[in-house]
Amino acid sequence: MTNPAQQLKRTLNATMLWGLGVGYVISGMYFGWNLGLEKGGTLGMGIATLFIALMYVAFTFSYTELACAIPKAGGAFDYAGRTLGKDLAFFAGMAQNIEFIFAPPAIAFAIGAYFNLFFPQLPVLGIAIAVYIIFTALNISGVKAAATFELVITIMAVGELLLFAGITLPHFDAVHLKKNALPAGWAGIFPSIPFAIWFFLGIEGIANVAEETKNPQRTILKGFGSAIFTLVVLCALTFISSVGVAGWEAVVYTKEGATSDSPLPLALSHIVTNNAFLYHMLITVGLFGLVASFHGIILAAGRSSFEFGRARFAPQWLGKVNHRFQTPSNALIANMVVGIIALLTGKTGEIIILSVFGALTLYIISMIAVIRLRRKEPALERPFKVPFYPLFPFIALILAGISFIAVIVYNFKLGLVYLGLLLISYILFSLFFKKSL
C-alpha cells in the first residue's frame, strides 16, 4: 500500500487540464518568439515554426499514449524507468527538471519588466522574486486552487490574443510577409528553431499532474488534445497578425534599434498610438499570459521533482507530500530556491536555451520509450493509442533530434553547460542514490 505521505489528491478535470496545458505554454505567444525572426526572417522562422508545430502535434499524441497508460507524476521519468532502465530514466527525469526549473526564471523576469512599465519605482528583480514566492505559496496551498486560478488567467490570456488578432488582421498586408523574408538565407531556419520551440515549450507538463486527475485515462486525452489544438491555432494567428502589420523588423526592434521582448505591443503601436486604450489594455492583460505560464510551469516542476525524490533518484525529502494540503511542498520550495538563484544571474536568454535543451532531451527519450513499450509490453492496457503508429513517434523523434543538433551547433557553450549539468548530476546519482534502488 502506498505511503499516505507520498500520495497526491485527485481533483482535476479535463477543463482544468486544458487550462494547465495552454497556460504552461501561452507566454511563448507574448514574448521571446519574435527573436527568431532576427535569425531567420519571416520565411526562415515560419518554416522552423511549421516543422516544430508538426513535431509537437506528433509528440503530443505519442506522449498522451504514455500518460494514459502510465499516469504517474514523474511523466517522462516514469515512462523511461519502465521501458529503458534506471540510467535513461535518470537522464529523462533530470532533463525534465532542467526544462521546468529553468523556464520560470526567464518568465519571472518578463513579469517584472511588465510591472516596471507601470510602476517604474519598483525594481524588476524585486518584483520577479516576489512573484516567485507568491506563486510557490499558491501551489503549496492546493492543486485545485492552483489549477482553478490557472484556468481563469489562461482564458483571459487566450481572449487577449484573439482580441489582438481581431485588431491587427484588418491591417494585414501580405507584402509585409515577403519583405526581407530570408535575411540569412535558408541557413537562418536552424538558429530560429529554439524560438519556434518557445511557442509550444511546456505542454508536456499535463502528464505531470496525471496522479491528481480524475479518471486520468480519459481526462488526459481530452486535456492534451484540446490544448495542442488551441496552441497551434493561436501560434498561427499570433505570427501572421503580428508580422503582417509592418514586417518582421517592426516586431523585433524598438525605435532605438534594440531587440524587444514585446512583439505584440510593437505591432499594435503601428496601428494605434501609445496612449490609446487598446494599446494599454494589451500590455496590461498581456501580463496574464506570462503569469499563466509562470504559475503553470511551477506546478509541473513541483511534480517532476517530487517524483524524482519519491522514486529515490534524489534526496527522499523531495518526495514528501504536505500533510495539510496534500501537495509536494518540499519540491516546490527547492525549485523556487534554484529558480531565484538562476534569476539573480540576469542571463534570461541563456536560461531559456538551457530549458530548451532539457525539453528536447525529454522528447527524444520519451519517443524511444513509446516504441520500446509497444514491443516490451504489447498487452499493457492503453486507453489511448497514438494514431498512425509508428509514424507519429518517429516524426517527433527525428524532428527533436534535428532540433537538438541545431540548437547545440548555434549555442555550443551553453550546450556544454547543459551536458555538464547532466554529467555532474549523474555522477552524484551513481555515488549516492543508484545503489539503494
Secondary structure, DSSP 8 states (H G I E B T S, - for coil): ---GGG-----B-HHHHHHHHHHHHTHHHHTTTTHHHHHHHHHHHHHHHHHHHHHHHHHHHHHHHHHHHS--TTTHHHHHHHHT-HHHHHHHHHHHHHHHHHHHHHHHHHHHHHHHHH-TTS-HHHHHHHHHHHHHHHHHH-HHHHHHHHHHHHHHHHHHHHHHHHHHGGG--HHHHHTT--TT-GGGHHHHHHHHHTTTTTGGGGGGGGGGBSSHHHHHHHHHHHHHHHHHHHHHHHHHHHHHHH-GGGGTB-TTS-B-S-HHHHHHTTTS-TTSHHHHHHHHHHHHHHHHHHHHHHHHHHHHHHHHHHTTSS-GGGG---TTT-S-HHHHHHHHHHHHHHHHH--HHHHHHHHHHHHHHHHHHHHHHHHHHHHH-TTS--SS--TTTTHHHHHHHHHHHHHHHHHHHHTHHHHHHHHHHHHHHHHHHHHHTGGG-
